[in-house]
Amino acid sequence: MSEERGIVIKLIRDGMADVMTEKGGGCETCGASHSCHAFGTGNRMITRARNRIGARVGDQVTLSLGSGLFVKSAAVVYLLPIAGFIIGAAVGASLHDPIGIGERTSAVLFGLGGLGIGFLITVMISRWTAVTGILTPEIARITGRGGRDRLNTAVDPVCNMLVDPATAPASLEYRGKTYYFCNPGCKQAFARDPGKYLG
C-alpha cells in the first residue's frame, strides 16, 4: 500500500474530501499524486479522496492507494506507449517490401504510429479510471482529531494552493466572505468570474 499523511480541509458531497498533504522531495512517489490539485511551487498540495470512515474537517488522516493499483497505473502510463512503438516498428519492418519503402523508414513510421496508438489507449484508460474512481485514494485512518483553526490556512479558489491569510499576497471580499490568493494573477482571474471558481 502507498500511503500519505494529511489534514482534511474540506468535505465534498458524495463521500469525498479534500485533504492537504505535504509535498515530499519527490511527488512522483506519492500514492495520491495522480489526483493532486496543486501544481504550484508551494510545499503543500490538495488531494481529493474517498471519505468512507467519516473524517471531519481538521482531522489528521492517512490516505492510501493499493500498491497493486499504483503499479498497474504506472504500467499503463509507461508501458503501453513503449509496447505500441515496438510492435509498430516490427510490423513496419516486415511490411516494407509490400508498401515500397525502405525497411528503416517503414519501421520508424509504423513505430511512431504505434506510439501514437499506445498514447491514445493510455488516455482512454486514464479517462475510464477517472470516471470509475478506481485510482482514487481513500482515507484509510483518522490519526488525530482536530479543529479547522489549527490549520491556519485558506485555499486559493483559483489554483487550490494553500495560503496563510496573514501573509497572502492578495485577497478579495466577495458576497461577505474574504478569499485569499497565492498571487495577484489568481485574484484577477477570480474577480473576472467568481462563479467559475466557486461552483
HELIX and SHEET records of a PDB file:
HELIX    1   1 CYS A   27  THR A   29  5                                   3    
HELIX    2   2 SER A   33  SER A   35  5                                   3    
HELIX    3   3 SER A   67  SER A   94  1                                  28    
HELIX    4   4 HIS A   96  ILE A   99  1                                   4    
HELIX    5   5 GLU A  103  THR A  132  1                                  30    
HELIX    6   6 ARG A  148  ARG A  150  5                                   3    
HELIX    7   7 PRO A  184  ARG A  192  1                                   9    
HELIX    8   8 PRO A  194  LEU A  198  1                                   5    
SHEET    1   A 5 ARG A  44  ARG A  50  0                                        
SHEET    2   A 5 MET A  16  GLU A  22 -1                                        
SHEET    3   A 5 SER A   2  ILE A  12 -1                                        
SHEET    4   A 5 GLN A  60  LEU A  65 -1                                        
SHEET    5   A 5 GLU A 138  GLY A 144 -1                                        
SHEET    1   B 2 ALA A 154  VAL A 155  0                                        
SHEET    2   B 2 LEU A 162  VAL A 163 -1                                        
SHEET    1   C 2 ALA A 170  TYR A 174  0                                        
SHEET    2   C 2 LYS A 177  PHE A 181 -1                                        
END                                                                             
